[in-house]
Amino acid sequence: MHTDSPQTDKDTSDYYKTAVPMSKMELLGNIVDEIIHSGHAVTNKSIISKLVSKIENETNIDALDSYRALLERVVHKTQDDFLV
């Protein structure tokens, strides 16, 4: 069984706008997936760049708020925060 799945970043964004609002972790996971699918390495810089791009192009207020909140979290995390 094959369902129509989003093929581009815009398709993905449009698909998730119509779905139930995502948590920050789900949103981050989608950003990471987009970066991987584009063939780039997943780094803080690439995540921040992708989020800034999404913020610049987004028109949905709720999505903008989600992207801004996630960007704030990513920017404020340091490498030390991930050490156990």
PyMOL Python script that loads the backbone (N, CA, C, O; Angstrom):
from pymol import cmd

cmd.read_pdbstr("""\
ATOM      1  N   MET A   1       0.843  -1.168   0.000  1.00  0.00           N
ATOM      2  CA  MET A   1       0.000   0.000   0.000  1.00  0.00           C
ATOM      3  C   MET A   1       0.887   1.229   0.000  1.00  0.00           C
ATOM      4  O   MET A   1       1.790   1.352   0.828  1.00  0.00           O
ATOM      5  N   HIS A   2       0.633   2.127  -0.920  1.00  0.00           N
ATOM      6  CA  HIS A   2       1.441   3.329  -1.057  1.00  0.00           C
ATOM      7  C   HIS A   2       0.574   4.548  -0.786  1.00  0.00           C
ATOM      8  O   HIS A   2      -0.512   4.691  -1.349  1.00  0.00           O
ATOM      9  N   THR A   3       1.063   5.420   0.076  1.00  0.00           N
ATOM     10  CA  THR A   3       0.350   6.666   0.317  1.00  0.00           C
ATOM     11  C   THR A   3       1.172   7.799  -0.256  1.00  0.00           C
ATOM     12  O   THR A   3       2.392   7.697  -0.384  1.00  0.00           O
ATOM     13  N   ASP A   4       0.499   8.872  -0.597  1.00  0.00           N
ATOM     14  CA  ASP A   4       1.216  10.034  -1.102  1.00  0.00           C
ATOM     15  C   ASP A   4       1.962  10.674   0.052  1.00  0.00           C
ATOM     16  O   ASP A   4       1.362  11.100   1.039  1.00  0.00           O
ATOM     17  N   SER A   5       3.264  10.736  -0.080  1.00  0.00           N
ATOM     18  CA  SER A   5       4.070  11.347   0.962  1.00  0.00           C
ATOM     19  C   SER A   5       4.714  12.604   0.408  1.00  0.00           C
ATOM     20  O   SER A   5       4.929  12.707  -0.800  1.00  0.00           O
ATOM     21  N   PRO A   6       5.027  13.568   1.278  1.00  0.00           N
ATOM     22  CA  PRO A   6       5.645  14.808   0.840  1.00  0.00           C
ATOM     23  C   PRO A   6       6.984  14.534   0.157  1.00  0.00           C
ATOM     24  O   PRO A   6       7.748  13.683   0.613  1.00  0.00           O
ATOM     25  N   GLN A   7       7.273  15.244  -0.927  1.00  0.00           N
ATOM     26  CA  GLN A   7       8.489  15.015  -1.692  1.00  0.00           C
ATOM     27  C   GLN A   7       9.514  16.130  -1.540  1.00  0.00           C
ATOM     28  O   GLN A   7      10.700  15.891  -1.767  1.00  0.00           O
ATOM     29  N   THR A   8       9.109  17.325  -1.169  1.00  0.00           N
ATOM     30  CA  THR A   8      10.025  18.449  -1.036  1.00  0.00           C
ATOM     31  C   THR A   8       9.895  19.039   0.359  1.00  0.00           C
ATOM     32  O   THR A   8       8.983  18.690   1.109  1.00  0.00           O
ATOM     33  N   ASP A   9      10.828  19.953   0.706  1.00  0.00           N
ATOM     34  CA  ASP A   9      10.750  20.623   2.003  1.00  0.00           C
ATOM     35  C   ASP A   9       9.422  21.358   2.145  1.00  0.00           C
ATOM     36  O   ASP A   9       8.804  21.326   3.209  1.00  0.00           O
ATOM     37  N   LYS A  10       8.982  22.022   1.074  1.00  0.00           N
ATOM     38  CA  LYS A  10       7.714  22.749   1.129  1.00  0.00           C
ATOM     39  C   LYS A  10       6.553  21.786   1.309  1.00  0.00           C
ATOM     40  O   LYS A  10       5.643  22.051   2.094  1.00  0.00           O
ATOM     41  N   ASP A  11       6.574  20.665   0.586  1.00  0.00           N
ATOM     42  CA  ASP A  11       5.521  19.662   0.750  1.00  0.00           C
ATOM     43  C   ASP A  11       5.488  19.151   2.182  1.00  0.00           C
ATOM     44  O   ASP A  11       4.418  18.986   2.768  1.00  0.00           O
ATOM     45  N   THR A  12       6.664  18.904   2.738  1.00  0.00           N
ATOM     46  CA  THR A  12       6.759  18.424   4.117  1.00  0.00           C
ATOM     47  C   THR A  12       6.185  19.462   5.067  1.00  0.00           C
ATOM     48  O   THR A  12       5.401  19.137   5.959  1.00  0.00           O
ATOM     49  N   SER A  13       6.583  20.719   4.868  1.00  0.00           N
ATOM     50  CA  SER A  13       6.088  21.797   5.717  1.00  0.00           C
ATOM     51  C   SER A  13       4.570  21.920   5.612  1.00  0.00           C
ATOM     52  O   SER A  13       3.885  22.036   6.627  1.00  0.00           O
ATOM     53  N   ASP A  14       4.044  21.895   4.389  1.00  0.00           N
ATOM     54  CA  ASP A  14       2.594  21.992   4.192  1.00  0.00           C
ATOM     55  C   ASP A  14       1.865  20.821   4.842  1.00  0.00           C
ATOM     56  O   ASP A  14       0.808  21.001   5.448  1.00  0.00           O
ATOM     57  N   TYR A  15       2.428  19.630   4.715  1.00  0.00           N
ATOM     58  CA  TYR A  15       1.819  18.442   5.305  1.00  0.00           C
ATOM     59  C   TYR A  15       1.714  18.595   6.820  1.00  0.00           C
ATOM     60  O   TYR A  15       0.667  18.318   7.405  1.00  0.00           O
ATOM     61  N   TYR A  16       2.800  19.037   7.453  1.00  0.00           N
ATOM     62  CA  TYR A  16       2.792  19.125   8.906  1.00  0.00           C
ATOM     63  C   TYR A  16       1.979  20.301   9.423  1.00  0.00           C
ATOM     64  O   TYR A  16       1.568  20.294  10.583  1.00  0.00           O
ATOM     65  N   LYS A  17       1.738  21.300   8.604  1.00  0.00           N
ATOM     66  CA  LYS A  17       0.879  22.407   9.020  1.00  0.00           C
ATOM     67  C   LYS A  17      -0.548  21.923   9.234  1.00  0.00           C
ATOM     68  O   LYS A  17      -1.259  22.430  10.101  1.00  0.00           O
ATOM     69  N   THR A  18      -0.965  20.939   8.440  1.00  0.00           N
ATOM     70  CA  THR A  18      -2.332  20.446   8.538  1.00  0.00           C
ATOM     71  C   THR A  18      -2.475  19.367   9.602  1.00  0.00           C
ATOM     72  O   THR A  18      -3.593  19.031   9.994  1.00  0.00           O
ATOM     73  N   ALA A  19      -1.384  18.833  10.065  1.00  0.00           N
ATOM     74  CA  ALA A  19      -1.407  17.770  11.069  1.00  0.00           C
ATOM     75  C   ALA A  19      -1.505  18.377  12.468  1.00  0.00           C
ATOM     76  O   ALA A  19      -1.503  19.597  12.634  1.00  0.00           O
ATOM     77  N   VAL A  20      -1.588  17.519  13.446  1.00  0.00           N
ATOM     78  CA  VAL A  20      -1.615  17.937  14.846  1.00  0.00           C
ATOM     79  C   VAL A  20      -0.298  18.637  15.172  1.00  0.00           C
ATOM     80  O   VAL A  20       0.755  18.205  14.702  1.00  0.00           O
ATOM     81  N   PRO A  21      -0.333  19.718  15.972  1.00  0.00           N
ATOM     82  CA  PRO A  21       0.910  20.411  16.310  1.00  0.00           C
ATOM     83  C   PRO A  21       1.945  19.454  16.906  1.00  0.00           C
ATOM     84  O   PRO A  21       1.617  18.578  17.706  1.00  0.00           O
ATOM     85  N   MET A  22       3.188  19.642  16.500  1.00  0.00           N
ATOM     86  CA  MET A  22       4.267  18.755  16.943  1.00  0.00           C
ATOM     87  C   MET A  22       4.960  19.311  18.177  1.00  0.00           C
ATOM     88  O   MET A  22       4.951  20.515  18.432  1.00  0.00           O
ATOM     89  N   SER A  23       5.555  18.408  18.929  1.00  0.00           N
ATOM     90  CA  SER A  23       6.394  18.823  20.040  1.00  0.00           C
ATOM     91  C   SER A  23       7.701  19.362  19.469  1.00  0.00           C
ATOM     92  O   SER A  23       7.993  19.178  18.287  1.00  0.00           O
ATOM     93  N   LYS A  24       8.477  20.023  20.308  1.00  0.00           N
ATOM     94  CA  LYS A  24       9.775  20.543  19.861  1.00  0.00           C
ATOM     95  C   LYS A  24      10.690  19.423  19.381  1.00  0.00           C
ATOM     96  O   LYS A  24      11.434  19.598  18.416  1.00  0.00           O
ATOM     97  N   MET A  25      10.639  18.276  20.047  1.00  0.00           N
ATOM     98  CA  MET A  25      11.500  17.160  19.642  1.00  0.00           C
ATOM     99  C   MET A  25      11.073  16.605  18.287  1.00  0.00           C
ATOM    100  O   MET A  25      11.924  16.255  17.468  1.00  0.00           O
ATOM    101  N   GLU A  26       9.774  16.520  18.042  1.00  0.00           N
ATOM    102  CA  GLU A  26       9.295  16.052  16.737  1.00  0.00           C
ATOM    103  C   GLU A  26       9.686  17.036  15.639  1.00  0.00           C
ATOM    104  O   GLU A  26      10.100  16.635  14.551  1.00  0.00           O
ATOM    105  N   LEU A  27       9.552  18.316  15.934  1.00  0.00           N
ATOM    106  CA  LEU A  27       9.920  19.345  14.974  1.00  0.00           C
ATOM    107  C   LEU A  27      11.417  19.282  14.677  1.00  0.00           C
ATOM    108  O   LEU A  27      11.832  19.381  13.522  1.00  0.00           O
ATOM    109  N   LEU A  28      12.220  19.119  15.719  1.00  0.00           N
ATOM    110  CA  LEU A  28      13.665  18.986  15.534  1.00  0.00           C
ATOM    111  C   LEU A  28      13.980  17.750  14.700  1.00  0.00           C
ATOM    112  O   LEU A  28      14.851  17.795  13.831  1.00  0.00           O
ATOM    113  N   GLY A  29      13.288  16.664  14.953  1.00  0.00           N
ATOM    114  CA  GLY A  29      13.490  15.448  14.171  1.00  0.00           C
ATOM    115  C   GLY A  29      13.195  15.666  12.698  1.00  0.00           C
ATOM    116  O   GLY A  29      13.910  15.153  11.838  1.00  0.00           O
ATOM    117  N   ASN A  30      12.146  16.426  12.402  1.00  0.00           N
ATOM    118  CA  ASN A  30      11.815  16.727  11.006  1.00  0.00           C
ATOM    119  C   ASN A  30      12.871  17.609  10.358  1.00  0.00           C
ATOM    120  O   ASN A  30      13.207  17.425   9.188  1.00  0.00           O
ATOM    121  N   ILE A  31      13.391  18.565  11.115  1.00  0.00           N
ATOM    122  CA  ILE A  31      14.460  19.436  10.604  1.00  0.00           C
ATOM    123  C   ILE A  31      15.690  18.594  10.288  1.00  0.00           C
ATOM    124  O   ILE A  31      16.299  18.747   9.229  1.00  0.00           O
ATOM    125  N   VAL A  32      16.053  17.703  11.209  1.00  0.00           N
ATOM    126  CA  VAL A  32      17.214  16.825  11.007  1.00  0.00           C
ATOM    127  C   VAL A  32      16.995  15.941   9.781  1.00  0.00           C
ATOM    128  O   VAL A  32      17.913  15.761   8.980  1.00  0.00           O
ATOM    129  N   ASP A  33      15.802  15.392   9.627  1.00  0.00           N
ATOM    130  CA  ASP A  33      15.490  14.570   8.447  1.00  0.00           C
ATOM    131  C   ASP A  33      15.677  15.362   7.154  1.00  0.00           C
ATOM    132  O   ASP A  33      16.241  14.852   6.186  1.00  0.00           O
ATOM    133  N   GLU A  34      15.206  16.604   7.139  1.00  0.00           N
ATOM    134  CA  GLU A  34      15.351  17.441   5.943  1.00  0.00           C
ATOM    135  C   GLU A  34      16.823  17.690   5.625  1.00  0.00           C
ATOM    136  O   GLU A  34      17.222  17.675   4.460  1.00  0.00           O
ATOM    137  N   ILE A  35      17.625  17.918   6.661  1.00  0.00           N
ATOM    138  CA  ILE A  35      19.058  18.154   6.459  1.00  0.00           C
ATOM    139  C   ILE A  35      19.719  16.905   5.895  1.00  0.00           C
ATOM    140  O   ILE A  35      20.504  16.987   4.951  1.00  0.00           O
ATOM    141  N   ILE A  36      19.408  15.756   6.466  1.00  0.00           N
ATOM    142  CA  ILE A  36      19.982  14.490   5.995  1.00  0.00           C
ATOM    143  C   ILE A  36      19.570  14.230   4.550  1.00  0.00           C
ATOM    144  O   ILE A  36      20.402  13.848   3.727  1.00  0.00           O
ATOM    145  N   HIS A  37      18.299  14.435   4.240  1.00  0.00           N
ATOM    146  CA  HIS A  37      17.810  14.188   2.876  1.00  0.00           C
ATOM    147  C   HIS A  37      18.432  15.144   1.863  1.00  0.00           C
ATOM    148  O   HIS A  37      18.515  14.825   0.677  1.00  0.00           O
ATOM    149  N   SER A  38      18.867  16.313   2.326  1.00  0.00           N
ATOM    150  CA  SER A  38      19.507  17.265   1.413  1.00  0.00           C
ATOM    151  C   SER A  38      20.979  16.930   1.197  1.00  0.00           C
ATOM    152  O   SER A  38      21.650  17.559   0.379  1.00  0.00           O
ATOM    153  N   GLY A  39      21.487  15.923   1.944  1.00  0.00           N
ATOM    154  CA  GLY A  39      22.864  15.482   1.763  1.00  0.00           C
ATOM    155  C   GLY A  39      23.885  16.239   2.590  1.00  0.00           C
ATOM    156  O   GLY A  39      25.088  16.087   2.377  1.00  0.00           O
ATOM    157  N   HIS A  40      23.428  17.045   3.521  1.00  0.00           N
ATOM    158  CA  HIS A  40      24.342  17.811   4.365  1.00  0.00           C
ATOM    159  C   HIS A  40      24.538  17.125   5.716  1.00  0.00           C
ATOM    160  O   HIS A  40      23.727  16.299   6.134  1.00  0.00           O
ATOM    161  N   ALA A  41      25.620  17.481   6.380  1.00  0.00           N
ATOM    162  CA  ALA A  41      25.891  16.959   7.720  1.00  0.00           C
ATOM    163  C   ALA A  41      24.969  17.655   8.720  1.00  0.00           C
ATOM    164  O   ALA A  41      24.643  18.832   8.566  1.00  0.00           O
ATOM    165  N   VAL A  42      24.562  16.924   9.727  1.00  0.00           N
ATOM    166  CA  VAL A  42      23.719  17.493  10.777  1.00  0.00           C
ATOM    167  C   VAL A  42      24.632  18.092  11.841  1.00  0.00           C
ATOM    168  O   VAL A  42      25.279  17.370  12.600  1.00  0.00           O
ATOM    169  N   THR A  43      24.674  19.406  11.883  1.00  0.00           N
ATOM    170  CA  THR A  43      25.459  20.146  12.865  1.00  0.00           C
ATOM    171  C   THR A  43      24.565  21.224  13.461  1.00  0.00           C
ATOM    172  O   THR A  43      23.488  21.507  12.938  1.00  0.00           O
ATOM    173  N   ASN A  44      25.020  21.827  14.565  1.00  0.00           N
ATOM    174  CA  ASN A  44      24.251  22.944  15.120  1.00  0.00           C
ATOM    175  C   ASN A  44      24.077  24.029  14.066  1.00  0.00           C
ATOM    176  O   ASN A  44      23.003  24.617  13.939  1.00  0.00           O
ATOM    177  N   LYS A  45      25.152  24.290  13.303  1.00  0.00           N
ATOM    178  CA  LYS A  45      25.096  25.321  12.268  1.00  0.00           C
ATOM    179  C   LYS A  45      24.038  24.991  11.212  1.00  0.00           C
ATOM    180  O   LYS A  45      23.280  25.871  10.803  1.00  0.00           O
ATOM    181  N   SER A  46      23.980  23.733  10.769  1.00  0.00           N
ATOM    182  CA  SER A  46      22.999  23.366   9.738  1.00  0.00           C
ATOM    183  C   SER A  46      21.572  23.409  10.289  1.00  0.00           C
ATOM    184  O   SER A  46      20.642  23.781   9.573  1.00  0.00           O
ATOM    185  N   ILE A  47      21.399  23.034  11.542  1.00  0.00           N
ATOM    186  CA  ILE A  47      20.069  23.101  12.166  1.00  0.00           C
ATOM    187  C   ILE A  47      19.629  24.555  12.290  1.00  0.00           C
ATOM    188  O   ILE A  47      18.494  24.895  11.956  1.00  0.00           O
ATOM    189  N   ILE A  48      20.525  25.409  12.769  1.00  0.00           N
ATOM    190  CA  ILE A  48      20.207  26.830  12.916  1.00  0.00           C
ATOM    191  C   ILE A  48      19.895  27.442  11.558  1.00  0.00           C
ATOM    192  O   ILE A  48      18.934  28.199  11.419  1.00  0.00           O
ATOM    193  N   SER A  49      20.699  27.118  10.563  1.00  0.00           N
ATOM    194  CA  SER A  49      20.482  27.641   9.212  1.00  0.00           C
ATOM    195  C   SER A  49      19.123  27.215   8.666  1.00  0.00           C
ATOM    196  O   SER A  49      18.408  28.027   8.079  1.00  0.00           O
ATOM    197  N   LYS A  50      18.768  25.957   8.855  1.00  0.00           N
ATOM    198  CA  LYS A  50      17.476  25.440   8.371  1.00  0.00           C
ATOM    199  C   LYS A  50      16.326  26.134   9.101  1.00  0.00           C
ATOM    200  O   LYS A  50      15.323  26.489   8.482  1.00  0.00           O
ATOM    201  N   LEU A  51      16.468  26.327  10.415  1.00  0.00           N
ATOM    202  CA  LEU A  51      15.417  26.995  11.179  1.00  0.00           C
ATOM    203  C   LEU A  51      15.255  28.450  10.751  1.00  0.00           C
ATOM    204  O   LEU A  51      14.131  28.932  10.615  1.00  0.00           O
ATOM    205  N   VAL A  52      16.367  29.153  10.536  1.00  0.00           N
ATOM    206  CA  VAL A  52      16.292  30.547  10.086  1.00  0.00           C
ATOM    207  C   VAL A  52      15.599  30.613   8.726  1.00  0.00           C
ATOM    208  O   VAL A  52      14.770  31.491   8.486  1.00  0.00           O
ATOM    209  N   SER A  53      15.940  29.689   7.848  1.00  0.00           N
ATOM    210  CA  SER A  53      15.302  29.630   6.531  1.00  0.00           C
ATOM    211  C   SER A  53      13.797  29.400   6.665  1.00  0.00           C
ATOM    212  O   SER A  53      13.003  30.044   5.978  1.00  0.00           O
ATOM    213  N   LYS A  54      13.413  28.496   7.537  1.00  0.00           N
ATOM    214  CA  LYS A  54      11.988  28.213   7.744  1.00  0.00           C
ATOM    215  C   LYS A  54      11.269  29.444   8.304  1.00  0.00           C
ATOM    216  O   LYS A  54      10.153  29.758   7.890  1.00  0.00           O
ATOM    217  N   ILE A  55      11.912  30.136   9.244  1.00  0.00           N
ATOM    218  CA  ILE A  55      11.315  31.337   9.838  1.00  0.00           C
ATOM    219  C   ILE A  55      11.131  32.417   8.778  1.00  0.00           C
ATOM    220  O   ILE A  55      10.107  33.099   8.753  1.00  0.00           O
ATOM    221  N   GLU A  56      12.121  32.572   7.904  1.00  0.00           N
ATOM    222  CA  GLU A  56      12.038  33.593   6.859  1.00  0.00           C
ATOM    223  C   GLU A  56      10.921  33.314   5.855  1.00  0.00           C
ATOM    224  O   GLU A  56      10.360  34.246   5.280  1.00  0.00           O
ATOM    225  N   ASN A  57      10.596  32.047   5.643  1.00  0.00           N
ATOM    226  CA  ASN A  57       9.624  31.683   4.612  1.00  0.00           C
ATOM    227  C   ASN A  57       8.244  31.304   5.142  1.00  0.00           C
ATOM    228  O   ASN A  57       7.310  31.124   4.361  1.00  0.00           O
ATOM    229  N   GLU A  58       8.110  31.184   6.445  1.00  0.00           N
ATOM    230  CA  GLU A  58       6.852  30.718   7.045  1.00  0.00           C
ATOM    231  C   GLU A  58       5.833  31.851   7.134  1.00  0.00           C
ATOM    232  O   GLU A  58       6.189  32.990   7.438  1.00  0.00           O
ATOM    233  N   THR A  59       4.573  31.538   6.870  1.00  0.00           N
ATOM    234  CA  THR A  59       3.502  32.524   7.002  1.00  0.00           C
ATOM    235  C   THR A  59       2.528  32.162   8.124  1.00  0.00           C
ATOM    236  O   THR A  59       1.774  33.018   8.589  1.00  0.00           O
ATOM    237  N   ASN A  60       2.539  30.913   8.556  1.00  0.00           N
ATOM    238  CA  ASN A  60       1.652  30.459   9.622  1.00  0.00           C
ATOM    239  C   ASN A  60       2.217  30.903  10.972  1.00  0.00           C
ATOM    240  O   ASN A  60       3.342  30.548  11.324  1.00  0.00           O
ATOM    241  N   ILE A  61       1.445  31.668  11.715  1.00  0.00           N
ATOM    242  CA  ILE A  61       1.901  32.229  12.990  1.00  0.00           C
ATOM    243  C   ILE A  61       2.272  31.140  13.991  1.00  0.00           C
ATOM    244  O   ILE A  61       3.293  31.249  14.670  1.00  0.00           O
ATOM    245  N   ASP A  62       1.462  30.100  14.090  1.00  0.00           N
ATOM    246  CA  ASP A  62       1.754  29.020  15.036  1.00  0.00           C
ATOM    247  C   ASP A  62       3.049  28.305  14.673  1.00  0.00           C
ATOM    248  O   ASP A  62       3.853  27.990  15.551  1.00  0.00           O
ATOM    249  N   ALA A  63       3.254  28.049  13.390  1.00  0.00           N
ATOM    250  CA  ALA A  63       4.492  27.402  12.948  1.00  0.00           C
ATOM    251  C   ALA A  63       5.687  28.309  13.220  1.00  0.00           C
ATOM    252  O   ALA A  63       6.742  27.839  13.644  1.00  0.00           O
ATOM    253  N   LEU A  64       5.523  29.614  12.977  1.00  0.00           N
ATOM    254  CA  LEU A  64       6.604  30.567  13.262  1.00  0.00           C
ATOM    255  C   LEU A  64       6.997  30.514  14.732  1.00  0.00           C
ATOM    256  O   LEU A  64       8.182  30.470  15.063  1.00  0.00           O
ATOM    257  N   ASP A  65       6.006  30.520  15.606  1.00  0.00           N
ATOM    258  CA  ASP A  65       6.281  30.449  17.045  1.00  0.00           C
ATOM    259  C   ASP A  65       7.028  29.171  17.398  1.00  0.00           C
ATOM    260  O   ASP A  65       7.948  29.195  18.217  1.00  0.00           O
ATOM    261  N   SER A  66       6.642  28.065  16.791  1.00  0.00           N
ATOM    262  CA  SER A  66       7.316  26.790  17.055  1.00  0.00           C
ATOM    263  C   SER A  66       8.761  26.829  16.585  1.00  0.00           C
ATOM    264  O   SER A  66       9.662  26.397  17.304  1.00  0.00           O
ATOM    265  N   TYR A  67       8.988  27.352  15.367  1.00  0.00           N
ATOM    266  CA  TYR A  67      10.350  27.442  14.840  1.00  0.00           C
ATOM    267  C   TYR A  67      11.209  28.368  15.701  1.00  0.00           C
ATOM    268  O   TYR A  67      12.371  28.064  15.973  1.00  0.00           O
ATOM    269  N   ARG A  68      10.640  29.494  16.128  1.00  0.00           N
ATOM    270  CA  ARG A  68      11.399  30.440  16.966  1.00  0.00           C
ATOM    271  C   ARG A  68      11.760  29.822  18.316  1.00  0.00           C
ATOM    272  O   ARG A  68      12.884  29.980  18.793  1.00  0.00           O
ATOM    273  N   ALA A  69      10.816  29.126  18.922  1.00  0.00           N
ATOM    274  CA  ALA A  69      11.079  28.489  20.217  1.00  0.00           C
ATOM    275  C   ALA A  69      12.161  27.423  20.082  1.00  0.00           C
ATOM    276  O   ALA A  69      13.038  27.310  20.938  1.00  0.00           O
ATOM    277  N   LEU A  70      12.098  26.645  19.006  1.00  0.00           N
ATOM    278  CA  LEU A  70      13.112  25.616  18.785  1.00  0.00           C
ATOM    279  C   LEU A  70      14.466  26.252  18.508  1.00  0.00           C
ATOM    280  O   LEU A  70      15.483  25.776  19.010  1.00  0.00           O
ATOM    281  N   LEU A  71      14.496  27.318  17.720  1.00  0.00           N
ATOM    282  CA  LEU A  71      15.752  28.015  17.439  1.00  0.00           C
ATOM    283  C   LEU A  71      16.376  28.529  18.735  1.00  0.00           C
ATOM    284  O   LEU A  71      17.588  28.429  18.931  1.00  0.00           O
ATOM    285  N   GLU A  72      15.556  29.071  19.604  1.00  0.00           N
ATOM    286  CA  GLU A  72      16.051  29.567  20.890  1.00  0.00           C
ATOM    287  C   GLU A  72      16.704  28.439  21.690  1.00  0.00           C
ATOM    288  O   GLU A  72      17.765  28.630  22.283  1.00  0.00           O
ATOM    289  N   ARG A  73      16.080  27.284  21.707  1.00  0.00           N
ATOM    290  CA  ARG A  73      16.650  26.136  22.440  1.00  0.00           C
ATOM    291  C   ARG A  73      17.965  25.682  21.834  1.00  0.00           C
ATOM    292  O   ARG A  73      18.925  25.416  22.556  1.00  0.00           O
ATOM    293  N   VAL A  74      18.013  25.592  20.509  1.00  0.00           N
ATOM    294  CA  VAL A  74      19.227  25.123  19.836  1.00  0.00           C
ATOM    295  C   VAL A  74      20.373  26.101  20.063  1.00  0.00           C
ATOM    296  O   VAL A  74      21.502  25.686  20.326  1.00  0.00           O
ATOM    297  N   VAL A  75      20.091  27.393  19.961  1.00  0.00           N
ATOM    298  CA  VAL A  75      21.136  28.405  20.127  1.00  0.00           C
ATOM    299  C   VAL A  75      21.673  28.408  21.552  1.00  0.00           C
ATOM    300  O   VAL A  75      22.866  28.628  21.761  1.00  0.00           O
ATOM    301  N   HIS A  76      20.820  28.171  22.524  1.00  0.00           N
ATOM    302  CA  HIS A  76      21.254  28.230  23.919  1.00  0.00           C
ATOM    303  C   HIS A  76      21.901  26.946  24.424  1.00  0.00           C
ATOM    304  O   HIS A  76      22.464  26.936  25.519  1.00  0.00           O
ATOM    305  N   LYS A  77      21.836  25.871  23.658  1.00  0.00           N
ATOM    306  CA  LYS A  77      22.504  24.629  24.054  1.00  0.00           C
ATOM    307  C   LYS A  77      23.981  24.724  23.702  1.00  0.00           C
ATOM    308  O   LYS A  77      24.348  25.249  22.651  1.00  0.00           O
ATOM    309  N   THR A  78      24.805  24.220  24.574  1.00  0.00           N
ATOM    310  CA  THR A  78      26.235  24.138  24.272  1.00  0.00           C
ATOM    311  C   THR A  78      26.621  22.669  24.245  1.00  0.00           C
ATOM    312  O   THR A  78      25.848  21.812  24.675  1.00  0.00           O
ATOM    313  N   GLN A  79      27.792  22.382  23.751  1.00  0.00           N
ATOM    314  CA  GLN A  79      28.253  21.002  23.687  1.00  0.00           C
ATOM    315  C   GLN A  79      28.282  20.376  25.081  1.00  0.00           C
ATOM    316  O   GLN A  79      28.014  19.183  25.226  1.00  0.00           O
ATOM    317  N   ASP A  80      28.602  21.163  26.103  1.00  0.00           N
ATOM    318  CA  ASP A  80      28.655  20.652  27.476  1.00  0.00           C
ATOM    319  C   ASP A  80      27.289  20.167  27.957  1.00  0.00           C
ATOM    320  O   ASP A  80      27.212  19.268  28.795  1.00  0.00           O
ATOM    321  N   ASP A  81      26.217  20.751  27.436  1.00  0.00           N
ATOM    322  CA  ASP A  81      24.875  20.360  27.854  1.00  0.00           C
ATOM    323  C   ASP A  81      24.546  18.926  27.470  1.00  0.00           C
ATOM    324  O   ASP A  81      23.658  18.313  28.063  1.00  0.00           O
ATOM    325  N   PHE A  82      25.253  18.387  26.484  1.00  0.00           N
ATOM    326  CA  PHE A  82      24.954  17.048  26.000  1.00  0.00           C
ATOM    327  C   PHE A  82      25.806  15.968  26.656  1.00  0.00           C
ATOM    328  O   PHE A  82      25.565  14.779  26.445  1.00  0.00           O
ATOM    329  N   LEU A  83      26.793  16.364  27.443  1.00  0.00           N
ATOM    330  CA  LEU A  83      27.649  15.387  28.118  1.00  0.00           C
ATOM    331  C   LEU A  83      26.942  14.845  29.348  1.00  0.00           C
ATOM    332  O   LEU A  83      26.270  15.587  30.064  1.00  0.00           O
ATOM    333  N   VAL A  84      27.094  13.563  29.589  1.00  0.00           N
ATOM    334  CA  VAL A  84      26.438  12.937  30.738  1.00  0.00           C
ATOM    335  C   VAL A  84      27.464  12.643  31.797  1.00  0.00           C
ATOM    336  O   VAL A  84      27.125  12.112  32.855  1.00  0.00           O
TER     337      VAL A  84
END
""", "prot")
cmd.dss("prot")
cmd.show_as("cartoon", "prot")
cmd.util.cbc("prot")
cmd.orient("prot")
